[in-house]
Amino acid sequence: MKIMKAAIFSCKGLGDGLISLLLSSNLYLNGFETDTFHGSLDQMQNFFSDLPIKKYPNEDKIDQILKFYDQIFVSYDESSKFIMKLIKTGKENFIDKVFVLNPCPSKKIGGQPYHGDALFDPSINMVDNILLFCKKILKLKKTSKKIDLKIDKNLTFKKFEKRVIIHPTSAKKSKNWPIDKYIKLSQILKNKGFEPVFVIKENERDEFEIVEEKNLILKSFDNLKDLTNFIYESSFMIGNDSGIGHLSSLLGLRTISIFRNHRSASLWRPGWSQNRAIFPARFIPNISIYRLRDKHWKKFISFRKILKYF
């Protein structure tokens, strides 16, 4: 019996990559050999020993890819020339094997390109959307939200019971809750006996010198493996709508994620372990001319509100 081969091409974000691995994992459960393509997730390959992770190939490999794999899943990304060419060529020549995954929190989701390939529901998170896609569209017999993780035996889950990951950045500055609010929140948590730790990329350290000036811990990482190990031994996570929220949730931490609006929160909130999505109250006026709630969303989320849910 022929073993089916599947390729999953993720968008570049960490959260996108982990959600793509959930699709890979479910295909693997049903006998597929899978390759997941992502820009940096190969740094975590040791955690996903059954799910090969590869770098994006060059555009000249597209024809070879389309012929080699039995099924191909592509996350829609207009900023990627490779993705757009893969979709165009695939839909022209191999329409039965190419699925385009294009989630969108907009009310006009039905008008999104290739929406019919996956029929994502913007009212539920992407983890649950992937499971529905596996069940209803792909008709897979076995489905699971769980991804088998191979953790270093020298690590202890939630070893540091009071350590709270604080993640003040994201892919877009417009999604970031103000640093002064994170600092105030962290100072209160510290006074209550917790150990808040600001987690950033190595190249972001200069931007957050104020954290150490306030006598708070700032920890920077230059690879996803070390970051994952550090999060695994922590106990809580508070941060913006970002990949670290998804990673923390996948590892089993209680997670609070801060969003600009309820639509983004519904679709993009972490979907594995206990998660609370925080966003401005929906009753705040958002008339199209003024967009009060969208433009000033940061003012409508106080550190006291985060503390309450924590």
Secondary structure, DSSP 8 states (H G I E B T S, - for coil): ----EEEEE--SSHHHHHHHHHHHHHHHHTT-EEEEE-SSGGGGGGG-TTS-EE----GGGHHHHHHH-SEEEEE--TT-HHHHHHHHHHHHH-TTTEEEE----STTGGGSTTGGGT---TTS-HHHHHHHIIIIIS--S---S-------TT--TT-STTEEEEE---SSGGG---HHHHHHHHHHHHHTT-EEEEEEEGGGGGGGHHHHHTT-EEEEESSHHHHHHHHHT--EEEEESSHHHHHHHHHT-EEEEE-SSHHHHHHHS--SSSEEEE---TTS---TTT-HHHHTGGGG--HHHHHHH-
